[in-house]
Each structure stands twice: as C-alpha cells, then as structure tokens.
Amino acid sequence: MDTYGRLPYDARMSQSAATSRLEARISPDLHALLKRAAELQGRTVTDFVVASVQRAAQDAIENAQLLRLSAADQERFVSALLAPPEPAPALERAFARRRTLIADA
C-alpha cells in the first residue's frame, strides 16, 4: 500500500528515537535547585537529571558488586595467600593425573 507524501510519524522514526519516559513529582524547591544546577552546567534540566541519575545508578551497581572485607577478614585472606594450606590428597591425585595426561599428549 502506497502512501502519499510524508507522514509525521512512521516506523523508522520509532526505531531511531526509541525512548522511555520517567516521571517524578518533586517540590518546587528541588525543581529550582535542579534548574539552577543545570543552568550552571549549560544543560537543560532534563539532560542534567538524566546524566545525574545515570551516574548515580552506575555508582549504586558498582558499590553493590564490590567485595568488602573487615580488617580481620583481610588479614585472613592475606595469610592464606602468603602461607597456603597443604593440598588435600584429592588435589595431589588430580595434579598427578594432569601431569600424566600432559606428558602423554
């Protein structure tokens, strides 16, 4: 089916401009604060909020993925690295089997 002229919206536009909407109700004081901060950076309020939220989300994910150890746990970890325990018999057998397989290859 042919169309006549260019329509204001078509499937190609939806693919290139795919966005999601986020709405929030904020106080007038917070809106003024965000507006002032955006102006200082030469951005729109929307651009400022999106950039700030993205940075905060990345920080939250990074912090959640960090492994935090207490001082005692840190000492135990370093001690295990510096003076590892003797290997268990099963590990000794596995290494011996590996050496045999590599030598036969």
C-alpha positions in Angstrom: 0.0 0.0 0.0 1.5 3.3 -1.1 1.2 6.5 1.0 1.1 9.9 -0.4 3.5 12.4 1.0 5.5 12.1 4.2 3.6 11.2 7.3 4.7 13.0 10.5 5.3 9.6 12.2 6.4 6.3 10.7 8.0 3.0 11.8 11.5 4.3 11.0 11.2 7.2 13.4 10.1 5.0 16.3 13.3 2.8 15.9 15.7 5.7 15.8 14.0 7.7 18.6 13.2 4.9 20.9 13.0 6.3 24.4 11.3 5.5 27.7 9.6 8.1 29.8 10.2 8.7 33.5 8.1 11.0 35.6 8.6 12.2 39.1 6.8 14.7 41.3 9.2 17.0 43.1 8.9 20.0 45.3 9.3 23.5 43.9 12.4 24.0 45.9 14.0 20.8 44.4 12.9 21.9 40.9 14.6 25.3 41.4 17.8 23.6 42.7 17.9 21.3 39.7 17.2 24.1 37.3 20.0 26.2 38.8 22.5 23.3 38.7 21.5 22.6 35.0 22.0 26.3 34.1 25.4 26.3 35.7 26.5 23.4 33.5 24.8 24.8 30.4 22.3 21.9 30.2 18.6 21.5 30.2 17.0 20.3 33.4 16.1 17.0 31.6 19.7 16.5 30.4 21.1 17.3 33.9 18.7 14.9 35.6 19.3 12.1 33.2 23.0 12.4 33.4 22.9 12.6 37.2 20.6 9.6 37.6 22.7 7.6 35.2 25.8 8.4 37.2 24.1 7.5 40.5 22.8 4.2 39.0 26.2 3.2 37.8 27.7 4.0 41.2 25.0 2.0 43.0 25.6 -1.0 40.8 29.4 -0.7 41.2 29.1 -0.4 45.0 26.8 -3.5 45.2 29.3 -5.5 43.2 32.3 -4.6 45.4 33.6 -7.2 47.9 34.1 -5.6 51.3 36.1 -7.4 54.0 36.5 -6.5 57.6 40.1 -5.9 58.8 40.1 -9.5 60.3 38.9 -11.0 57.0 41.6 -9.0 55.1 44.3 -10.4 57.4 43.0 -14.0 57.0 42.9 -13.6 53.2 46.5 -12.3 53.1 47.6 -15.0 55.4 46.1 -17.7 53.2 47.8 -16.2 50.2 51.2 -16.0 51.9 51.0 -19.3 53.6 48.5 -21.6 51.8 47.5 -24.8 53.4 48.9 -28.1 52.2 47.0 -29.6 49.3 44.4 -32.2 50.1 45.1 -35.8 48.8 42.4 -35.5 46.1 44.2 -32.4 44.8 47.5 -34.1 44.8 46.0 -37.0 42.8 44.4 -34.5 40.3 47.7 -32.8 39.7 49.4 -36.2 39.2 46.7 -37.2 36.7 47.1 -33.9 34.9 50.9 -34.3 34.7 50.3 -37.8 33.2 47.8 -36.6 30.6 50.1 -33.7 29.5 53.1 -36.0 29.3 51.2 -38.5 27.1 49.9 -35.8 24.8 
